Amino acid sequence: MTRPAKRPFAKGRPAARKTAQPPRDLREIEVTITDVGARGDGLALAEGVRLFVPHTVAGDRVRVRAGDGDGKGEGVRAELLEVLEPGPGRRSPPCRHFGRCGGCTLQQMEDDTYAAWTVGVVRGALERVGLGDTALEPLARTPAAARRRARFAALKRGGRVWFGFNERQSHRLVDLEECPVLAPRLFALVEPLRVLLAGLLPEGGDADVMLTDLEGGADLLLIGPRGLDRAAREALVGFEPERVARIAWQPADRAAVEPVANRRPAFIRFASVPIQPPPGAFLQASAEGEAALLAAVRAGVGQAARIADLFAGVGTFSIPLAQQASVHAVEGDEAAVTALGRSVQGLRLTAERRDLFENPLGVKELNRYDAVVFDPPRAGAAAQAAALAGARVPRVVGVSCNPASFARDARVLVDGGYRLVKVWPVDQFLWSAHMELVGLFER
């Protein structure tokens, strides 16, 4: 497959940052990596300048080219030029795209080294807020080829479609030829999508594609182009009818989603209850990760009879918990609440649409429950955590995809009188710097 000399940009070149430059004599040097930070970069020190070196492990002796500051005043980014002496935890990465693709940042680590690092990220986040003595349960692992949800970028240039993921901290596309993380049923759609988009996109045009592997077939959400003519709609309607259950189109992020083809029900099951999520809905990235998180949440709520599930999504935790308790699910996304509402028959489950960032449940509302589960986006749940800190709920279970924001919210709860009993770390985003966890708080 021929390629242009330079990979194209999907959404335009990122704006340059004005950051401090390293001393000129540090532009190309040899250093030893002392540790790997929470964002997955190796750390090294050269003449008082802290360097962040991607794709390295502790103990690596490397030659690097120092670049700009990281924009936060914490150090200087560096480009890895050569591994002179490998550290004890280094291995050959399993994917040919590693080093360019921004999807994975830690494939260079041997498995034991990688597992220890993931646990260390969670422990480090807790230590930074004075909760480092919290008990950690054993790490739950997600296998390769298990990712059931992904967002791809596509760009048509030179008459062909580039399709894949962006490079790290860049809009430059890596054209996908393999992916050891994706579920095989999703990856099997990469080449057909490339062909489809070659006919849909104008020269220089771009789009994003969200794919989710569901029962009944794949769910496809096309984000862009801004308009679809009749020929484009007909092409979408005829796309992979045996493998794709549902197709929808969205002119741009946050625009209304328009159904294009509904061939058969596309659904997911929570505790054997089928639910049809809206196109592009948030789901846990893998079935294995979801199972690990749910097991921890169940253990956390214990025998609670009345449970509030905050930031409930389409019912990942609400539906299973409603088989053992009375559950009130609160979620800000209208489409998710509507989908969840269709599944309540026969369950002790109520659903409420509410923006928990602007209007969190207050102390009086919270005190109605024996347990509260909250699973916010990466930014955390500062307002809701503050309200919980003043409540008398016996058990609070926090679920998070960001150890740093979880630690911040945990500190608020602990300062309000809760005790962080234990944390379950879950590695759901294989070979990336993203970690999931569940924490149990008790009064």
Order of alpha helices (4+ residues) and beta strands (2+ residues): beta-beta-beta-beta-beta-beta-alpha-beta-beta-beta-beta-beta-alpha-alpha-beta-beta-alpha-beta-beta-beta-beta-alpha-beta-alpha-beta-alpha-beta-alpha-beta-alpha-beta-alpha-beta-beta
